[in-house]
Amino acid sequence: MAIIHYIGNRENDEYRWQGVPVRSYGPENSGADRATRQVLIGADENAPNFHMRYFAVQPGGHTSLDQHPHDHGVYILHGRARLFAGGEEYALHPGDVVYIPGNEVHQFFTVGEDPFGFLCVVPAKR
């Protein structure tokens, strides 16, 4: 059966989907700073093959410095960022798409005065 999460109001210029909890993603459980996440498609939806998450990072913030065996796809929804991946830096803007292969070190840093938000798709089993 299909499951739909309708987009709700923006909060702190971050997207929010109705009925989807905002999950902790910060210094208490990762190396991220000024960041939030919502799992849009995941275990709660019984998704067996992939999960889709929305991450938002406020100005001056960043995601955690990550390296893990699974690959993932990223679609930039809003804001601008600098991506550190594979020893290189890249400028990212809304509409850009990023593929990050497994085991590649990566981290996003918000650029400018607007929050940076992106969708991230990963394998369900990781």
A tleap script that builds the chain and sets N, CA, C and O, in Angstrom:
source leaprc.protein.ff14SB
mol = sequence {
  NMET ALA ILE ILE HIE TYR ILE GLY ASN ARG
  GLU ASN ASP GLU TYR ARG TRP GLN GLY VAL
  PRO VAL ARG SER TYR GLY PRO GLU ASN SER
  GLY ALA ASP ARG ALA THR ARG GLN VAL LEU
  ILE GLY ALA ASP GLU ASN ALA PRO ASN PHE
  HIE MET ARG TYR PHE ALA VAL GLN PRO GLY
  GLY HIE THR SER LEU ASP GLN HIE PRO HIE
  ASP HIE GLY VAL TYR ILE LEU HIE GLY ARG
  ALA ARG LEU PHE ALA GLY GLY GLU GLU TYR
  ALA LEU HIE PRO GLY ASP VAL VAL TYR ILE
  PRO GLY ASN GLU VAL HIE GLN PHE PHE THR
  VAL GLY GLU ASP PRO PHE GLY PHE LEU CYS
  VAL VAL PRO ALA LYS CARG
}
set mol.1.N position { 0.838 -1.181 0.000 }
set mol.1.CA position { 0.000 0.000 0.000 }
set mol.1.C position { 0.883 1.245 0.000 }
set mol.1.O position { 1.866 1.315 0.738 }
set mol.2.N position { 0.539 2.199 -0.809 }
set mol.2.CA position { 1.301 3.443 -0.896 }
set mol.2.C position { 1.158 4.245 0.397 }
set mol.2.O position { 0.116 4.221 1.052 }
set mol.3.N position { 2.205 4.938 0.738 }
set mol.3.CA position { 2.212 5.839 1.889 }
set mol.3.C position { 2.625 7.211 1.382 }
set mol.3.O position { 3.621 7.341 0.671 }
set mol.4.N position { 1.869 8.224 1.745 }
set mol.4.CA position { 2.165 9.588 1.302 }
set mol.4.C position { 2.412 10.457 2.519 }
set mol.4.O position { 1.629 10.459 3.469 }
set mol.5.N position { 3.508 11.193 2.478 }
set mol.5.CA position { 3.796 12.203 3.501 }
set mol.5.C position { 3.668 13.561 2.811 }
set mol.5.O position { 4.474 13.907 1.946 }
set mol.6.N position { 2.664 14.313 3.196 }
set mol.6.CA position { 2.428 15.620 2.581 }
set mol.6.C position { 3.341 16.668 3.192 }
set mol.6.O position { 3.591 16.680 4.397 }
set mol.7.N position { 3.828 17.540 2.334 }
set mol.7.CA position { 4.683 18.627 2.811 }
set mol.7.C position { 3.841 19.561 3.669 }
set mol.7.O position { 2.681 19.831 3.359 }
set mol.8.N position { 4.423 20.039 4.723 }
set mol.8.CA position { 3.733 20.954 5.632 }
set mol.8.C position { 4.332 22.342 5.541 }
set mol.8.O position { 4.836 22.751 4.495 }
set mol.9.N position { 4.271 23.054 6.637 }
set mol.9.CA position { 4.832 24.404 6.695 }
set mol.9.C position { 6.336 24.341 6.839 }
set mol.9.O position { 6.895 23.358 7.326 }
set mol.10.N position { 6.979 25.412 6.404 }
set mol.10.CA position { 8.420 25.523 6.617 }
set mol.10.C position { 8.655 25.974 8.048 }
set mol.10.O position { 7.875 26.747 8.604 }
set mol.11.N position { 9.730 25.487 8.636 }
set mol.11.CA position { 10.097 25.829 10.007 }
set mol.11.C position { 11.567 26.236 10.001 }
set mol.11.O position { 12.428 25.429 9.652 }
set mol.12.N position { 11.863 27.479 10.384 }
set mol.12.CA position { 13.233 28.006 10.316 }
set mol.12.C position { 13.787 27.905 8.897 }
set mol.12.O position { 14.976 27.647 8.707 }
set mol.13.N position { 12.920 28.109 7.900 }
set mol.13.CA position { 13.261 27.985 6.486 }
set mol.13.C position { 13.712 26.582 6.097 }
set mol.13.O position { 14.426 26.411 5.109 }
set mol.14.N position { 13.300 25.582 6.864 }
set mol.14.CA position { 13.536 24.183 6.540 }
set mol.14.C position { 12.193 23.561 6.170 }
set mol.14.O position { 11.166 23.916 6.749 }
set mol.15.N position { 12.192 22.639 5.213 }
set mol.15.CA position { 10.967 21.932 4.867 }
set mol.15.C position { 10.561 21.023 6.022 }
set mol.15.O position { 11.405 20.551 6.783 }
set mol.16.N position { 9.266 20.787 6.140 }
set mol.16.CA position { 8.749 19.834 7.117 }
set mol.16.C position { 7.619 19.053 6.470 }
set mol.16.O position { 6.756 19.634 5.812 }
set mol.17.N position { 7.622 17.727 6.655 }
set mol.17.CA position { 6.567 16.878 6.147 }
set mol.17.C position { 5.646 16.511 7.301 }
set mol.17.O position { 6.101 16.190 8.399 }
set mol.18.N position { 4.354 16.562 7.039 }
set mol.18.CA position { 3.345 16.311 8.063 }
set mol.18.C position { 3.449 14.885 8.603 }
set mol.18.O position { 3.558 13.925 7.839 }
set mol.19.N position { 3.415 14.764 9.920 }
set mol.19.CA position { 3.419 13.462 10.560 }
set mol.19.C position { 4.754 12.745 10.576 }
set mol.19.O position { 4.835 11.605 11.032 }
set mol.20.N position { 5.808 13.394 10.084 }
set mol.20.CA position { 7.137 12.778 10.069 }
set mol.20.C position { 7.970 13.460 11.143 }
set mol.20.O position { 8.208 14.665 11.062 }
set mol.21.N position { 8.416 12.715 12.145 }
set mol.21.CA position { 9.167 13.359 13.225 }
set mol.21.C position { 10.499 13.934 12.754 }
set mol.21.O position { 11.162 13.381 11.876 }
set mol.22.N position { 10.864 15.043 13.354 }
set mol.22.CA position { 12.193 15.621 13.132 }
set mol.22.C position { 13.115 14.882 14.092 }
set mol.22.O position { 12.915 14.902 15.306 }
set mol.23.N position { 14.110 14.241 13.541 }
set mol.23.CA position { 15.000 13.406 14.350 }
set mol.23.C position { 16.296 14.132 14.670 }
set mol.23.O position { 16.757 14.996 13.925 }
set mol.24.N position { 16.851 13.757 15.777 }
set mol.24.CA position { 18.089 14.350 16.243 }
set mol.24.C position { 19.228 14.049 15.274 }
set mol.24.O position { 19.418 12.905 14.861 }
set mol.25.N position { 19.963 15.062 14.926 }
set mol.25.CA position { 21.147 14.906 14.076 }
set mol.25.C position { 22.080 16.049 14.439 }
set mol.25.O position { 22.118 17.080 13.766 }
set mol.26.N position { 22.822 15.851 15.500 }
set mol.26.CA position { 23.689 16.923 15.976 }
set mol.26.C position { 24.775 16.381 16.872 }
set mol.26.O position { 25.038 15.179 16.889 }
set mol.27.N position { 25.405 17.267 17.616 }
set mol.27.CA position { 26.565 16.874 18.429 }
set mol.27.C position { 26.285 15.750 19.417 }
set mol.27.O position { 27.202 15.021 19.796 }
set mol.28.N position { 25.027 15.597 19.841 }
set mol.28.CA position { 24.719 14.552 20.820 }
set mol.28.C position { 24.775 13.141 20.225 }
set mol.28.O position { 24.943 12.176 20.971 }
set mol.29.N position { 24.636 12.996 18.891 }
set mol.29.CA position { 24.671 11.659 18.304 }
set mol.29.C position { 25.472 11.573 17.003 }
set mol.29.O position { 25.498 10.526 16.357 }
set mol.30.N position { 26.119 12.663 16.624 }
set mol.30.CA position { 26.951 12.660 15.410 }
set mol.30.C position { 27.880 13.869 15.482 }
set mol.30.O position { 27.878 14.612 16.464 }
set mol.31.N position { 28.658 14.049 14.447 }
set mol.31.CA position { 29.534 15.216 14.388 }
set mol.31.C position { 28.888 16.411 13.712 }
set mol.31.O position { 29.562 17.400 13.422 }
set mol.32.N position { 27.570 16.329 13.456 }
set mol.32.CA position { 26.871 17.423 12.774 }
set mol.32.C position { 26.644 18.598 13.720 }
set mol.32.O position { 26.617 18.442 14.941 }
set mol.33.N position { 26.480 19.782 13.122 }
set mol.33.CA position { 26.205 20.991 13.895 }
set mol.33.C position { 25.107 21.781 13.198 }
set mol.33.O position { 25.193 22.043 11.998 }
set mol.34.N position { 24.072 22.161 13.947 }
set mol.34.CA position { 22.946 22.957 13.447 }
set mol.34.C position { 22.188 22.236 12.339 }
set mol.34.O position { 21.782 22.850 11.352 }
set mol.35.N position { 22.003 20.937 12.508 }
set mol.35.CA position { 21.379 20.124 11.471 }
set mol.35.C position { 20.209 19.320 12.037 }
set mol.35.O position { 20.200 18.949 13.211 }
set mol.36.N position { 19.214 19.059 11.170 }
set mol.36.CA position { 18.077 18.206 11.509 }
set mol.36.C position { 17.870 17.209 10.373 }
set mol.36.O position { 18.429 17.355 9.286 }
set mol.37.N position { 17.044 16.182 10.653 }
set mol.37.CA position { 16.702 15.223 9.595 }
set mol.37.C position { 15.297 14.692 9.818 }
set mol.37.O position { 14.794 14.632 10.940 }
set mol.38.N position { 14.690 14.313 8.716 }
set mol.38.CA position { 13.419 13.607 8.723 }
set mol.38.C position { 13.584 12.386 7.825 }
set mol.38.O position { 14.104 12.498 6.714 }
set mol.39.N position { 13.149 11.233 8.296 }
set mol.39.CA position { 13.179 10.021 7.481 }
set mol.39.C position { 11.833 9.957 6.758 }
set mol.39.O position { 10.807 9.661 7.370 }
set mol.40.N position { 11.843 10.234 5.471 }
set mol.40.CA position { 10.615 10.311 4.678 }
set mol.40.C position { 10.153 8.936 4.217 }
set mol.40.O position { 8.955 8.658 4.189 }
set mol.41.N position { 11.094 8.085 3.860 }
set mol.41.CA position { 10.815 6.697 3.501 }
set mol.41.C position { 11.859 5.862 4.227 }
set mol.41.O position { 13.060 6.042 4.031 }
set mol.42.N position { 11.389 4.950 5.064 }
set mol.42.CA position { 12.329 4.159 5.847 }
set mol.42.C position { 11.659 2.958 6.474 }
set mol.42.O position { 10.711 2.402 5.919 }
set mol.43.N position { 12.155 2.562 7.632 }
set mol.43.CA position { 11.627 1.390 8.333 }
set mol.43.C position { 10.154 1.561 8.694 }
set mol.43.O position { 9.396 0.592 8.647 }
set mol.44.N position { 9.734 2.774 9.053 }
set mol.44.CA position { 8.327 3.013 9.414 }
set mol.44.C position { 7.377 2.768 8.241 }
set mol.44.O position { 6.203 2.455 8.437 }
set mol.45.N position { 7.893 2.911 7.031 }
set mol.45.CA position { 7.088 2.675 5.824 }
set mol.45.C position { 7.298 1.259 5.275 }
set mol.45.O position { 6.764 0.905 4.224 }
set mol.46.N position { 8.080 0.462 5.998 }
set mol.46.CA position { 8.410 -0.905 5.572 }
set mol.46.C position { 9.077 -0.945 4.202 }
set mol.46.O position { 8.809 -1.843 3.404 }
set mol.47.N position { 9.944 0.027 3.931 }
set mol.47.CA position { 10.651 0.099 2.654 }
set mol.47.C position { 11.809 -0.907 2.663 }
set mol.47.O position { 12.752 -0.738 3.436 }
set mol.48.N position { 11.760 -1.942 1.826 }
set mol.48.CA position { 12.768 -2.998 1.886 }
set mol.48.C position { 14.058 -2.716 1.124 }
set mol.48.O position { 15.076 -3.357 1.385 }
set mol.49.N position { 14.037 -1.766 0.183 }
set mol.49.CA position { 15.192 -1.589 -0.695 }
set mol.49.C position { 15.965 -0.296 -0.508 }
set mol.49.O position { 17.187 -0.279 -0.659 }
set mol.50.N position { 15.272 0.789 -0.182 }
set mol.50.CA position { 15.963 2.063 -0.019 }
set mol.50.C position { 15.273 2.905 1.043 }
set mol.50.O position { 14.113 2.670 1.381 }
set mol.51.N position { 15.990 3.879 1.557 }
set mol.51.CA position { 15.453 4.870 2.487 }
set mol.51.C position { 15.752 6.255 1.930 }
set mol.51.O position { 16.800 6.483 1.326 }
set mol.52.N position { 14.817 7.172 2.143 }
set mol.52.CA position { 15.002 8.558 1.717 }
set mol.52.C position { 14.873 9.452 2.940 }
set mol.52.O position { 13.888 9.392 3.676 }
set mol.53.N position { 15.894 10.287 3.143 }
set mol.53.CA position { 15.901 11.198 4.283 }
set mol.53.C position { 16.060 12.633 3.794 }
set mol.53.O position { 16.673 12.884 2.757 }
set mol.54.N position { 15.504 13.561 4.549 }
set mol.54.CA position { 15.678 14.998 4.299 }
set mol.54.C position { 16.565 15.535 5.415 }
set mol.54.O position { 16.263 15.370 6.597 }
set mol.55.N position { 17.649 16.174 5.030 }
set mol.55.CA position { 18.548 16.821 5.972 }
set mol.55.C position { 18.493 18.325 5.741 }
set mol.55.O position { 18.438 18.778 4.598 }
set mol.56.N position { 18.509 19.093 6.815 }
set mol.56.CA position { 18.575 20.553 6.722 }
set mol.56.C position { 19.684 21.020 7.651 }
set mol.56.O position { 19.813 20.543 8.779 }
set mol.57.N position { 20.479 21.957 7.159 }
set mol.57.CA position { 21.607 22.474 7.924 }
set mol.57.C position { 21.517 23.998 7.925 }
set mol.57.O position { 21.521 24.632 6.870 }
set mol.58.N position { 21.436 24.568 9.108 }
set mol.58.CA position { 21.324 26.018 9.255 }
set mol.58.C position { 22.649 26.703 8.899 }
set mol.58.O position { 23.695 26.053 8.893 }
set mol.59.N position { 22.613 28.011 8.602 }
set mol.59.CA position { 23.836 28.748 8.266 }
set mol.59.C position { 24.923 28.536 9.324 }
set mol.59.O position { 24.654 28.545 10.525 }
set mol.60.N position { 26.145 28.348 8.850 }
set mol.60.CA position { 27.280 28.115 9.735 }
set mol.60.C position { 27.404 26.681 10.197 }
set mol.60.O position { 28.360 26.338 10.892 }
set mol.61.N position { 26.449 25.828 9.824 }
set mol.61.CA position { 26.452 24.440 10.276 }
set mol.61.C position { 27.018 23.489 9.239 }
set mol.61.O position { 27.397 23.887 8.137 }
set mol.62.N position { 27.065 22.214 9.623 }
set mol.62.CA position { 27.603 21.184 8.736 }
set mol.62.C position { 27.059 19.820 9.139 }
set mol.62.O position { 26.573 19.630 10.254 }
set mol.63.N position { 27.150 18.880 8.212 }
set mol.63.CA position { 26.830 17.500 8.523 }
set mol.63.C position { 28.047 16.868 9.192 }
set mol.63.O position { 29.105 17.489 9.295 }
set mol.64.N position { 27.885 15.635 9.641 }
set mol.64.CA position { 29.032 14.939 10.222 }
set mol.64.C position { 30.001 14.527 9.108 }
set mol.64.O position { 29.612 14.373 7.950 }
set mol.65.N position { 31.239 14.357 9.480 }
set mol.65.CA position { 32.243 13.827 8.564 }
set mol.65.C position { 32.029 12.319 8.545 }
set mol.65.O position { 32.270 11.640 9.543 }
set mol.66.N position { 31.574 11.794 7.405 }
set mol.66.CA position { 31.154 10.401 7.324 }
set mol.66.C position { 31.992 9.599 6.348 }
set mol.66.O position { 32.546 10.120 5.380 }
set mol.67.N position { 32.061 8.315 6.640 }
set mol.67.CA position { 32.612 7.320 5.723 }
set mol.67.C position { 31.956 5.992 6.091 }
set mol.67.O position { 32.102 5.512 7.214 }
set mol.68.N position { 31.241 5.408 5.148 }
set mol.68.CA position { 30.547 4.156 5.406 }
set mol.68.C position { 30.499 3.324 4.133 }
set mol.68.O position { 30.682 3.864 3.042 }
set mol.69.N position { 30.258 2.024 4.250 }
set mol.69.CA position { 30.356 1.157 3.072 }
set mol.69.C position { 29.274 1.356 2.014 }
set mol.69.O position { 29.479 0.987 0.858 }
set mol.70.N position { 28.127 1.928 2.380 }
set mol.70.CA position { 27.050 2.068 1.385 }
set mol.70.C position { 27.204 3.361 0.577 }
set mol.70.O position { 27.753 4.357 1.048 }
set mol.71.N position { 26.700 3.300 -0.648 }
set mol.71.CA position { 26.673 4.495 -1.482 }
set mol.71.C position { 25.376 5.248 -1.239 }
set mol.71.O position { 24.457 4.717 -0.615 }
set mol.72.N position { 25.293 6.477 -1.724 }
set mol.72.CA position { 24.044 7.213 -1.640 }
set mol.72.C position { 23.967 8.306 -2.681 }
set mol.72.O position { 24.971 8.796 -3.198 }
set mol.73.N position { 22.711 8.668 -2.967 }
set mol.73.CA position { 22.418 9.741 -3.900 }
set mol.73.C position { 21.849 10.920 -3.142 }
set mol.73.O position { 21.084 10.749 -2.193 }
set mol.74.N position { 22.224 12.118 -3.565 }
set mol.74.CA position { 21.811 13.347 -2.886 }
set mol.74.C position { 21.231 14.303 -3.923 }
set mol.74.O position { 21.811 14.493 -4.992 }
set mol.75.N position { 20.082 14.904 -3.602 }
set mol.75.CA position { 19.462 15.923 -4.446 }
set mol.75.C position { 19.325 17.190 -3.617 }
set mol.75.O position { 18.695 17.173 -2.560 }
set mol.76.N position { 19.912 18.295 -4.090 }
set mol.76.CA position { 19.896 19.556 -3.354 }
set mol.76.C position { 18.558 20.257 -3.598 }
set mol.76.O position { 18.211 20.572 -4.736 }
set mol.77.N position { 17.805 20.499 -2.506 }
set mol.77.CA position { 16.503 21.163 -2.592 }
set mol.77.C position { 16.604 22.676 -2.457 }
set mol.77.O position { 15.998 23.413 -3.234 }
set mol.78.N position { 17.369 23.141 -1.470 }
set mol.78.CA position { 17.447 24.589 -1.225 }
set mol.78.C position { 18.773 24.944 -0.566 }
set mol.78.O position { 19.435 24.106 0.047 }
set mol.79.N position { 19.137 26.213 -0.714 }
set mol.79.CA position { 20.375 26.706 -0.119 }
set mol.79.C position { 21.599 26.325 -0.944 }
set mol.79.O position { 21.507 25.716 -2.011 }
set mol.80.N position { 22.741 26.710 -0.400 }
set mol.80.CA position { 24.018 26.408 -1.058 }
set mol.80.C position { 24.927 25.724 -0.045 }
set mol.80.O position { 24.796 25.906 1.165 }
set mol.81.N position { 25.843 24.940 -0.573 }
set mol.81.CA position { 26.762 24.226 0.315 }
set mol.81.C position { 28.091 23.982 -0.375 }
set mol.81.O position { 28.237 24.102 -1.591 }
set mol.82.N position { 29.031 23.640 0.452 }
set mol.82.CA position { 30.332 23.167 0.021 }
set mol.82.C position { 30.375 21.696 0.417 }
set mol.82.O position { 30.098 21.347 1.564 }
set mol.83.N position { 30.719 20.844 -0.528 }
set mol.83.CA position { 30.839 19.417 -0.262 }
set mol.83.C position { 32.310 19.052 -0.266 }
set mol.83.O position { 33.030 19.347 -1.220 }
set mol.84.N position { 32.754 18.409 0.801 }
set mol.84.CA position { 34.076 17.804 0.846 }
set mol.84.C position { 33.858 16.322 0.586 }
set mol.84.O position { 33.185 15.650 1.368 }
set mol.85.N position { 34.418 15.804 -0.501 }
set mol.85.CA position { 34.236 14.388 -0.851 }
set mol.85.C position { 35.469 13.885 -1.584 }
set mol.85.O position { 35.928 14.504 -2.544 }
set mol.86.N position { 35.994 12.774 -1.132 }
set mol.86.CA position { 37.127 12.162 -1.814 }
set mol.86.C position { 38.344 13.064 -1.901 }
set mol.86.O position { 39.105 12.987 -2.865 }
set mol.87.N position { 38.536 13.921 -0.902 }
set mol.87.CA position { 39.702 14.807 -0.891 }
set mol.87.C position { 39.551 16.059 -1.737 }
set mol.87.O position { 40.502 16.830 -1.864 }
set mol.88.N position { 38.373 16.282 -2.322 }
set mol.88.CA position { 38.116 17.469 -3.151 }
set mol.88.C position { 36.985 18.275 -2.538 }
set mol.88.O position { 36.244 17.774 -1.692 }
set mol.89.N position { 36.851 19.547 -2.973 }
set mol.89.CA position { 35.725 20.391 -2.550 }
set mol.89.C position { 34.916 20.790 -3.764 }
set mol.89.O position { 35.457 21.052 -4.838 }
set mol.90.N position { 33.588 20.832 -3.569 }
set mol.90.CA position { 32.663 21.154 -4.651 }
set mol.90.C position { 31.630 22.156 -4.153 }
set mol.90.O position { 31.206 22.084 -3.000 }
set mol.91.N position { 31.222 23.085 -5.005 }
set mol.91.CA position { 30.142 24.035 -4.705 }
set mol.91.C position { 28.826 23.401 -5.162 }
set mol.91.O position { 28.739 22.870 -6.269 }
set mol.92.N position { 27.796 23.460 -4.294 }
set mol.92.CA position { 26.500 22.873 -4.616 }
set mol.92.C position { 25.392 23.914 -4.539 }
set mol.92.O position { 25.415 24.806 -3.692 }
set mol.93.N position { 24.418 23.782 -5.444 }
set mol.93.CA position { 23.287 24.702 -5.549 }
set mol.93.C position { 21.997 23.902 -5.718 }
set mol.93.O position { 22.053 22.715 -6.037 }
set mol.94.N position { 20.830 24.530 -5.510 }
set mol.94.CA position { 19.562 23.821 -5.701 }
set mol.94.C position { 19.479 23.174 -7.083 }
set mol.94.O position { 19.833 23.779 -8.095 }
set mol.95.N position { 19.005 21.945 -7.095 }
set mol.95.CA position { 18.869 21.193 -8.340 }
set mol.95.C position { 20.046 20.287 -8.642 }
set mol.95.O position { 19.925 19.381 -9.467 }
set mol.96.N position { 21.189 20.509 -7.993 }
set mol.96.CA position { 22.352 19.655 -8.222 }
set mol.96.C position { 22.098 18.264 -7.652 }
set mol.96.O position { 21.357 18.104 -6.682 }
set mol.97.N position { 22.717 17.268 -8.263 }
set mol.97.CA position { 22.610 15.878 -7.841 }
set mol.97.C position { 24.012 15.344 -7.605 }
set mol.97.O position { 24.920 15.595 -8.397 }
set mol.98.N position { 24.188 14.602 -6.509 }
set mol.98.CA position { 25.501 14.076 -6.136 }
set mol.98.C position { 25.389 12.574 -5.913 }
set mol.98.O position { 24.458 12.105 -5.258 }
set mol.99.N position { 26.332 11.828 -6.455 }
set mol.99.CA position { 26.483 10.409 -6.132 }
set mol.99.C position { 27.736 10.268 -5.274 }
set mol.99.O position { 28.813 10.714 -5.670 }
set mol.100.N position { 27.601 9.655 -4.106 }
set mol.100.CA position { 28.740 9.422 -3.225 }
set mol.100.C position { 28.916 7.908 -3.110 }
set mol.100.O position { 28.066 7.223 -2.542 }
set mol.101.N position { 30.028 7.387 -3.654 }
set mol.101.CA position { 30.239 5.940 -3.587 }
set mol.101.C position { 30.548 5.474 -2.168 }
set mol.101.O position { 30.927 6.270 -1.309 }
set mol.102.N position { 30.383 4.193 -1.939 }
set mol.102.CA position { 30.690 3.624 -0.636 }
set mol.102.C position { 32.131 3.879 -0.237 }
set mol.102.O position { 33.027 3.902 -1.082 }
set mol.103.N position { 32.345 4.070 1.044 }
set mol.103.CA position { 33.650 4.283 1.671 }
set mol.103.C position { 34.326 5.604 1.318 }
set mol.103.O position { 35.494 5.797 1.653 }
set mol.104.N position { 33.627 6.512 0.653 }
set mol.104.CA position { 34.211 7.821 0.364 }
set mol.104.C position { 33.929 8.782 1.516 }
set mol.104.O position { 32.778 8.937 1.923 }
set mol.105.N position { 34.959 9.422 2.040 }
set mol.105.CA position { 34.812 10.402 3.116 }
set mol.105.C position { 34.074 11.607 2.545 }
set mol.105.O position { 34.401 12.085 1.459 }
set mol.106.N position { 33.058 12.104 3.294 }
set mol.106.CA position { 32.268 13.222 2.785 }
set mol.106.C position { 31.666 14.035 3.929 }
set mol.106.O position { 31.421 13.525 5.022 }
set mol.107.N position { 31.434 15.331 3.638 }
set mol.107.CA position { 30.823 16.245 4.604 }
set mol.107.C position { 30.301 17.465 3.852 }
set mol.107.O position { 30.938 17.956 2.920 }
set mol.108.N position { 29.114 17.953 4.278 }
set mol.108.CA position { 28.493 19.145 3.685 }
set mol.108.C position { 28.601 20.311 4.667 }
set mol.108.O position { 28.410 20.135 5.870 }
set mol.109.N position { 28.908 21.504 4.147 }
set mol.109.CA position { 28.982 22.735 4.931 }
set mol.109.C position { 28.059 23.765 4.298 }
set mol.109.O position { 28.167 24.032 3.102 }
set mol.110.N position { 27.157 24.347 5.072 }
set mol.110.CA position { 26.266 25.379 4.541 }
set mol.110.C position { 27.074 26.617 4.169 }
set mol.110.O position { 27.988 27.019 4.890 }
set mol.111.N position { 26.720 27.213 3.030 }
set mol.111.CA position { 27.356 28.442 2.548 }
set mol.111.C position { 26.278 29.516 2.478 }
set mol.111.O position { 25.192 29.261 1.959 }
set mol.112.N position { 26.557 30.703 2.989 }
set mol.112.CA position { 25.612 31.800 2.906 }
set mol.112.C position { 24.702 31.883 4.120 }
set mol.112.O position { 24.938 31.241 5.143 }
set mol.113.N position { 23.661 32.685 3.984 }
set mol.113.CA position { 22.781 32.980 5.117 }
set mol.113.C position { 21.461 32.221 5.094 }
set mol.113.O position { 20.601 32.448 5.946 }
set mol.114.N position { 21.292 31.325 4.131 }
set mol.114.CA position { 20.073 30.519 4.044 }
set mol.114.C position { 20.366 29.084 4.444 }
set mol.114.O position { 21.476 28.601 4.218 }
set mol.115.N position { 19.398 28.389 5.034 }
set mol.115.CA position { 19.598 26.972 5.342 }
set mol.115.C position { 19.809 26.167 4.065 }
set mol.115.O position { 19.293 26.507 3.000 }
set mol.116.N position { 20.565 25.111 4.198 }
set mol.116.CA position { 20.859 24.178 3.122 }
set mol.116.C position { 20.042 22.917 3.373 }
set mol.116.O position { 20.071 22.380 4.480 }
set mol.117.N position { 19.310 22.430 2.363 }
set mol.117.CA position { 18.490 21.241 2.535 }
set mol.117.C position { 18.640 20.288 1.371 }
set mol.117.O position { 18.729 20.707 0.217 }
set mol.118.N position { 18.668 18.993 1.682 }
set mol.118.CA position { 18.836 17.997 0.623 }
set mol.118.C position { 18.129 16.690 0.973 }
set mol.118.O position { 17.919 16.358 2.139 }
set mol.119.N position { 17.773 15.966 -0.079 }
set mol.119.CA position { 17.267 14.607 0.050 }
set mol.119.C position { 18.428 13.644 -0.119 }
set mol.119.O position { 19.297 13.862 -0.963 }
set mol.120.N position { 18.453 12.594 0.664 }
set mol.120.CA position { 19.520 11.597 0.586 }
set mol.120.C position { 18.882 10.211 0.517 }
set mol.120.O position { 18.087 9.845 1.383 }
set mol.121.N position { 19.231 9.447 -0.513 }
set mol.121.CA position { 18.718 8.104 -0.699 }
set mol.121.C position { 19.844 7.106 -0.443 }
set mol.121.O position { 20.928 7.207 -1.017 }
set mol.122.N position { 19.562 6.137 0.434 }
set mol.122.CA position { 20.553 5.116 0.804 }
set mol.122.C position { 19.894 3.738 0.757 }
set mol.122.O position { 18.667 3.640 0.773 }
set mol.123.N position { 20.697 2.671 0.699 }
set mol.123.CA position { 20.114 1.331 0.769 }
set mol.123.C position { 19.418 1.114 2.113 }
set mol.123.O position { 19.848 1.660 3.128 }
set mol.124.N position { 18.367 0.334 2.123 }
set mol.124.CA position { 17.657 0.042 3.369 }
set mol.124.C position { 18.538 -0.789 4.304 }
set mol.124.O position { 18.512 -0.592 5.519 }
set mol.125.N position { 19.298 -1.696 3.753 }
set mol.125.CA position { 20.210 -2.527 4.558 }
set mol.125.C position { 21.601 -1.941 4.468 }
set mol.125.O position { 22.262 -2.000 3.431 }
set mol.126.N position { 22.027 -1.375 5.584 }
set mol.126.CA position { 23.352 -0.746 5.607 }
set mol.126.C position { 23.997 -0.923 6.953 }
set mol.126.O position { 25.118 -0.461 7.166 }
savepdb mol mol.pdb
quit
